[in-house]
């Protein structure tokens, strides 16, 4: 199992009840509104590549991911991280403004960007880049798998950004559908090219993921990029 | 060391206020654009867009089958576009089959159809638990499914976004599309509830 980042929590045990309010407003506090608005302006001058902003969130320290005001708190922390990494803020500049100890903000605690090994990424292919901003690509090659094929998710992938949730690592499932091909976030988030892939919806039976303790008649579907998947011989 | 001043400097509220001021001062952000964006997402977008699609699907079988076969084509023809709906798949609940949507890795959600996601959808509790024990989670949220009902969970790990088409409540045969749409809640299109009854 590869080293898990803070966000990869699907299937983890120990979480309590869901605080559910069917009539919940979009924002609870004014500061959440401000974070939301500021973030989109910041994205125009920082993380533009598919997966890049998500990877920045994933690099936050546990305390900032879970205990810094929830979803919009994570965004606030990521605004600071991206602004520093892109050189729009000096390291610790915001702390200074706030009269806080320099380097005590979320950016100071975040993980650095991992260096990916190029050989472990799939080859890039030349495709037409659409005029509109989209991650969808039209690939020259046909999908390697068909609906109904049995496949296995890899035990590990290299460190850095990926959309392979740890809870399906090494597990077998069936191709349920083929989605439009997309830019591979594992590569694009790291600035290593688009390397677009076919994308599959893979269905996993509850028992395969959670063993005999699984709730009955549940199926979990996860969308996985072609380069993640290994074929399984069916008897 | 950790006196009050230092402590407040850690809160996201204090930090974003100072950050916004600093960025405005540097000319990196524009306050009126920020205000416009907030306004757009808070008031112009919301679950009513998805609800109208569902209500039409309940009353028009041809529309329903198009929505289930190729939602992207329907959205294009209806001129519905916007954030987070590059590729949409609609999953129909029916007797014996129930669908529920999550994003375990972050909080992906079809913004342009449902508005911004509610807090519970983005919470670590929902994200971690609904893939492991979906029946328990749904029951806690007030939706009891019988054991024979197949439960399909959709984890939004690519750029595909999912919308649940809830079942039409009984006794609604004489309602108009507008009246039906009022029964279609945000929760019912995520799959943690059924549509409202009369």
Interface residues (C-beta under 8 A of the other chain):
Chain A: X7 X8 X9 X10 X11 X12 X13 X15 X16 X17 X18 X19 X20 X21 X22 X24 X26 X27 X28 X29 X31 X33 X34 X35 X36 X37 X38 X40 X41 X42 X45 X54 X57 X66 X68 X69 X70 X71 X72 X73 X76 X77 X79 X80 X83 X88 X89 X93 X94 X95 X97 X98 X99 X100 X101 X104 X105 X134 X135 X136 X163 X164 X165 X167 X177 X179 X180 X182 X199 X201 X209 X210 X215 X216 X217 X218 X219 X220 X221 X222 X223 X224 X225
Chain B: X5 X6 X9 X10 X11 X12 X13 X14 X15 X16 X17 X18 X19 X20 X22 X23 X26 X28 X29 X30 X33 X34 X35 X37 X38 X41 X42 X86 X87 X89 X102 X104 X105 X106 X107 X115 X116 X118 X119 X120 X122 X123 X124 X125 X126 X127 X128 X129 X131 X132 X133 X134 X135 X136 X137 X140 X141 X142 X147 X148 X149 X150 X151 X152 X153 X154 X155 X156 X157 X158 X159 X160 X185 X186 X187 X192 X193
